[in-house]
Amino acid sequence: MQHYATTRTIDAPRSDTWAVLSDLNGWADHAPNLRKTEVVAGSQQGAVRRCYNNAGKGWTETCTIWQPGRRYVMDVDTSDYPYPLSVMRGTFDVDDAGKGSIIRLRFDYKVKGGPAGRVLGMLMRPVFARTCKRLLDSLEEAAVAHATRGPGGVATETIA
């Protein structure tokens, strides 16, 4: 099994970062490789999400771990996955980092094809890196906006 992991410290409290990170329906708003995501059954642990890439190919993911405010894991059903992987699992977590938070993304995967697949897996790392950078850029922007403007992007004001 191979893996790719990355982290980002952002200037938004954990609660605001979690609100963005845990929006399973909203992932296509942040992931550059996705056109659409929708939860088709359940919520939190046990949620089933249907994802569609930019070419319109779809697959199903199931949330196998849900720790509110902290972490969740999505296991991909690779039977109809449009990429040459026999295993794909994403772990998404957030923790406190001073007044901000830190996002950790980890993808565990197994490329089909034996030894040649392992080489392909190594070649996939730069693609993971580019995709995750763009994903983290978007998640950071949304979490900071959530923290400064409130849920739904509405500016919050206190009138004395």
C-alpha positions in Angstrom: 0.0 0.0 0.0 1.3 3.5 -0.9 0.2 6.8 0.6 0.4 10.5 0.1 -0.1 12.9 3.0 0.0 16.7 3.3 -0.9 19.3 5.9 -1.8 23.0 6.0 -1.9 25.4 8.9 -4.6 28.0 8.4 -5.8 31.1 10.1 -9.3 29.9 11.0 -10.4 28.1 14.2 -10.9 24.4 14.2 -14.7 24.7 14.3 -14.8 26.7 11.1 -12.3 24.5 9.4 -14.3 21.4 10.4 -17.5 23.0 9.1 -15.9 23.2 5.6 -13.9 20.0 5.7 -16.8 17.9 6.8 -19.3 19.2 4.2 -19.5 15.9 2.3 -21.9 17.4 -0.3 -19.6 20.4 -0.9 -16.4 18.6 -1.9 -16.8 19.4 -5.6 -16.6 23.1 -4.7 -13.0 22.5 -3.5 -11.5 19.5 -5.2 -10.3 20.4 -8.7 -10.7 16.9 -9.9 -14.4 16.7 -9.0 -17.4 18.0 -10.9 -20.1 16.9 -8.5 -20.4 15.2 -5.1 -23.6 14.2 -3.3 -24.5 12.2 -0.3 -26.9 9.6 -1.4 -27.5 7.7 1.9 -26.9 8.2 5.6 -24.8 10.9 7.3 -21.6 11.0 9.2 -20.3 7.5 9.8 -22.0 5.3 7.3 -22.7 8.1 4.8 -22.5 7.1 1.2 -21.3 9.7 -1.3 -21.4 9.6 -5.0 -18.6 11.5 -6.7 -18.1 12.5 -10.4 -14.8 13.5 -11.9 -14.5 16.3 -14.5 -15.0 13.7 -17.3 -18.4 12.7 -15.8 -17.2 9.3 -14.5 -18.8 8.4 -11.2 -17.9 6.2 -8.1 -19.2 5.7 -4.6 -17.4 6.4 -1.3 -18.5 5.3 2.2 -17.6 7.1 5.4 -16.1 4.4 7.7 -14.9 6.6 10.6 -16.5 9.9 11.8 -15.1 11.7 14.9 -17.1 15.0 15.0 -14.9 18.1 15.0 -11.8 16.1 14.4 -11.6 13.4 11.7 -13.3 11.2 9.1 -12.3 8.5 6.7 -13.8 7.8 3.2 -13.3 4.4 1.6 -13.8 4.3 -2.1 -15.6 1.4 -3.9 -13.0 0.9 -6.6 -15.2 -1.5 -8.6 -16.3 1.5 -10.8 -13.5 3.8 -10.0 -12.2 5.5 -13.1 -8.5 5.4 -12.0 -6.2 2.3 -11.9 -6.5 1.7 -8.2 -7.7 -1.4 -6.3 -7.7 0.4 -3.0 -8.3 4.1 -2.2 -9.0 5.6 1.2 -8.9 9.2 2.3 -8.4 10.4 5.8 -9.3 14.0 6.6 -8.6 15.6 9.9 -8.3 18.9 11.6 -6.8 20.0 14.9 -6.0 23.2 16.8 -2.9 25.1 15.9 -2.7 28.2 18.2 -5.6 30.5 17.2 -5.9 28.7 13.9 -6.1 25.1 12.8 -4.2 22.4 10.9 -5.7 20.3 8.1 -4.2 16.9 7.5 -5.0 14.9 4.3 -3.8 11.3 3.8 -4.6 9.1 0.9 -3.8 5.4 1.2 -3.9 3.6 -2.2 -2.9 0.5 -4.1 -2.3 0.8 -7.8 -3.4 -2.1 -10.0 -0.7 -4.0 -11.9 1.8 -5.5 -9.5 5.4 -4.1 -9.8 4.5 -1.9 -12.7 1.6 -0.5 -10.6 4.0 0.4 -7.8 6.1 2.4 -10.3 2.9 4.1 -11.6 2.0 4.8 -7.9 5.3 6.7 -7.6 4.6 8.6 -10.8 1.1 9.6 -9.4 2.7 11.5 -6.4 3.2 14.8 -8.3 -0.5 14.6 -9.4 -1.6 14.1 -5.8 0.6 17.0 -4.8 -0.8 19.4 -7.3 -4.4 18.3 -6.7 -4.0 18.5 -2.9 -2.4 22.0 -3.1 -5.4 23.3 -5.0 -7.8 21.5 -2.7 -6.1 22.9 0.4 -6.0 26.4 -1.1 -9.8 26.2 -1.6 -10.5 24.7 1.8 -8.4 27.4 3.5 -10.2 30.2 1.6 -13.6 28.7 2.6 -12.6 28.2 6.2 -11.3 31.7 6.6 -14.4 33.1 5.0 -16.5 30.9 7.3 -14.6 32.3 10.3 -14.9 35.9 9.3 -18.3 36.0 7.6 -20.1 33.2 9.3 -21.9 30.2 7.8 -23.4 30.9 4.4 -20.9 33.7 3.7 -23.1 36.3 5.5 -21.1 39.0 7.2 -21.6 39.1 11.0 -21.9 42.4 12.8 -22.4 43.5 16.3 -24.5 46.7 16.8 -24.1 48.3 20.1 
